[in-house]
Amino acid sequence: MTSPSEPDRGRARTGRRAELLEQLETAGRASSVATVMFHTAVAARQGLSASEEKALDLLERSGPLTAGELARQSGLAPASVTGLINRLEQKGFARRIQHPSDRRSILVEADVERMYARVAPLFAEWARSLQELYAGYSDEQLEVILHFLTEAARRQQEATAHLTGDEGL
């Protein structure tokens, strides 16, 4: 749960900008809840946790990663990532493979075929809905939205790393 600090809550917010900032905070929290609940539901349909489902997303987008790289990209503590990889492997969604250029290193790769077959269909309706939403915005508006989402995700990843004690991101 995110909320302003107590001193911020005590300040009177006035004017249109203050109203917009308050609405952004409320909308951001609603978006966060919707995202977590959606991914929790998708994950549950596959026998996964939300963290496991999102780790698979990272592996699908980034390609095979070392455990350390997965920890850095997710913001999770390295010890948590080891357990997460073990669970994904046991459930058949990921596997450990030899690093092609460093024989001492192991990579984790998602079973992308299994993901596309079992998980991707759960996103189809939502993805179509988003395409409809995007159609209502100009290229310039989409650039602003893209910047906001990218920067918000980066800042949230930093906050996650701070909470897990892995601030070397």
C-alpha positions as CSV (number, residue, x, y, z in Angstrom):
1,M,0.0,0.0,0.0
2,T,1.4,3.4,-0.9
3,S,0.4,6.6,0.6
4,P,2.0,10.0,1.2
5,S,3.8,10.6,4.4
6,E,1.9,12.0,7.4
7,P,3.4,15.5,6.9
8,D,2.2,15.5,3.2
9,R,-1.3,14.4,4.3
10,G,-1.4,17.4,6.7
11,R,-0.8,20.0,4.0
12,A,-3.8,21.5,2.4
13,R,-4.1,20.6,-1.2
14,T,-5.6,23.3,-3.3
15,G,-6.1,24.1,-7.0
16,R,-6.4,22.0,-10.1
17,R,-2.9,20.5,-9.9
18,A,-3.5,19.3,-6.3
19,E,-6.8,17.8,-7.4
20,L,-5.0,16.1,-10.3
21,L,-2.2,14.8,-8.1
22,E,-4.8,13.3,-5.7
23,Q,-6.7,11.7,-8.6
24,L,-3.4,10.3,-10.0
25,E,-2.6,8.8,-6.6
26,T,-6.0,7.2,-6.4
27,A,-5.9,6.0,-10.0
28,G,-2.4,4.6,-9.5
29,R,-3.5,2.7,-6.4
30,A,-6.5,1.3,-8.3
31,S,-4.3,0.3,-11.2
32,S,-1.9,-1.4,-8.8
33,V,-4.7,-3.4,-7.2
34,A,-6.2,-4.3,-10.6
35,T,-2.7,-5.4,-11.9
36,V,-1.9,-7.5,-8.8
37,M,-5.4,-9.2,-8.8
38,F,-5.3,-9.9,-12.6
39,H,-1.8,-11.4,-12.4
40,T,-2.7,-13.4,-9.3
41,A,-5.8,-14.8,-11.1
42,V,-3.7,-15.7,-14.2
43,A,-1.0,-17.3,-12.1
44,A,-3.5,-19.3,-10.0
45,R,-5.1,-20.7,-13.2
46,Q,-1.6,-22.2,-13.9
47,G,-0.7,-23.2,-10.4
48,L,1.8,-20.4,-10.0
49,S,2.2,-17.5,-7.6
50,A,2.0,-13.9,-8.9
51,S,5.8,-13.6,-8.5
52,E,6.4,-16.8,-10.5
53,E,4.1,-15.6,-13.3
54,K,5.9,-12.2,-13.4
55,A,9.4,-13.9,-13.3
56,L,8.3,-15.9,-16.4
57,D,7.3,-12.6,-18.0
58,L,10.8,-11.2,-17.4
59,L,12.4,-14.4,-18.8
60,E,10.2,-14.3,-21.9
61,R,11.0,-10.6,-22.6
62,S,14.7,-10.8,-21.7
63,G,15.6,-14.3,-22.8
64,P,17.6,-16.6,-20.5
65,L,19.1,-14.9,-17.4
66,T,21.3,-15.9,-14.6
67,A,19.7,-16.0,-11.2
68,G,21.6,-12.8,-10.3
69,E,20.3,-11.0,-13.4
70,L,16.7,-12.2,-12.6
71,A,17.1,-10.9,-9.1
72,R,18.3,-7.5,-10.4
73,Q,15.6,-7.2,-13.0
74,S,12.8,-8.2,-10.6
75,G,14.1,-6.4,-7.6
76,L,13.8,-9.6,-5.5
77,A,16.4,-10.7,-3.1
78,P,18.8,-13.3,-4.6
79,A,17.7,-16.0,-2.0
80,S,14.1,-15.5,-3.0
81,V,15.0,-15.9,-6.6
82,T,16.7,-19.2,-6.0
83,G,13.5,-20.6,-4.5
84,L,11.4,-19.1,-7.3
85,I,13.6,-20.7,-10.0
86,N,13.3,-24.1,-8.2
87,R,9.5,-23.8,-8.1
88,L,9.3,-22.8,-11.8
89,E,11.5,-25.7,-12.8
90,Q,9.5,-28.2,-10.7
91,K,6.3,-26.9,-12.3
92,G,7.8,-27.3,-15.8
93,F,7.7,-23.6,-16.7
94,A,11.5,-23.0,-16.7
95,R,14.7,-24.9,-16.8
96,R,18.3,-24.3,-16.0
97,I,20.7,-24.4,-19.0
98,Q,24.5,-24.1,-19.4
99,H,25.6,-20.5,-20.3
100,P,26.8,-20.7,-24.0
101,S,29.9,-18.6,-23.4
102,D,30.6,-19.2,-19.7
103,R,30.8,-22.8,-18.8
104,R,30.8,-21.9,-15.1
105,S,27.5,-20.0,-15.3
106,I,23.9,-21.3,-15.4
107,L,21.1,-19.5,-17.1
108,V,17.4,-19.9,-16.4
109,E,15.1,-19.9,-19.4
110,A,11.3,-20.0,-19.6
111,D,9.6,-22.8,-21.5
112,V,8.2,-20.2,-23.9
113,E,6.1,-22.8,-25.9
114,R,4.4,-23.9,-22.7
115,M,3.8,-20.2,-21.7
116,Y,2.3,-19.3,-25.0
117,A,0.1,-22.4,-25.0
118,R,-1.2,-22.1,-21.4
119,V,-0.7,-18.5,-20.2
120,A,-0.9,-16.3,-23.3
121,P,-4.6,-17.1,-24.0
122,L,-5.5,-15.7,-20.6
123,F,-4.2,-12.3,-21.8
124,A,-5.9,-12.2,-25.2
125,E,-9.1,-10.4,-24.2
126,W,-7.3,-7.9,-22.0
127,A,-4.7,-7.2,-24.8
128,R,-7.6,-6.6,-27.3
129,S,-9.2,-4.2,-24.8
130,L,-5.9,-2.3,-24.4
131,Q,-5.5,-1.9,-28.2
132,E,-8.9,-0.3,-28.3
133,L,-7.9,2.0,-25.5
134,Y,-4.6,3.0,-27.3
135,A,-6.6,3.8,-30.5
136,G,-8.1,6.8,-28.7
137,Y,-4.8,8.5,-28.1
138,S,-2.6,10.5,-30.4
139,D,1.1,9.5,-30.9
140,E,2.1,12.4,-28.7
141,Q,-0.2,11.3,-25.9
142,L,1.0,7.8,-26.2
143,E,4.6,9.1,-25.9
144,V,3.7,10.8,-22.6
145,I,1.9,7.7,-21.3
146,L,4.9,5.5,-22.3
147,H,7.3,7.8,-20.5
148,F,5.2,7.8,-17.4
149,L,4.7,4.1,-17.3
150,T,8.4,3.4,-18.0
151,E,9.6,5.9,-15.3
152,A,7.0,4.7,-12.8
153,A,8.1,1.1,-13.3
154,R,11.8,2.0,-12.9
155,R,11.0,3.8,-9.6
156,Q,8.9,1.0,-8.3
157,Q,11.7,-1.5,-9.1
158,E,14.0,0.8,-7.1
159,A,11.5,0.8,-4.2
160,T,11.3,-3.0,-4.4
161,A,15.1,-3.3,-4.3
162,H,15.1,-1.0,-1.3
163,L,12.6,-3.2,0.5
164,T,14.5,-6.4,-0.3
165,G,17.8,-4.9,0.6
166,D,19.2,-5.4,-2.9
167,E,19.9,-1.7,-3.8
168,G,22.7,-2.5,-6.3
169,L,20.2,-2.3,-9.2
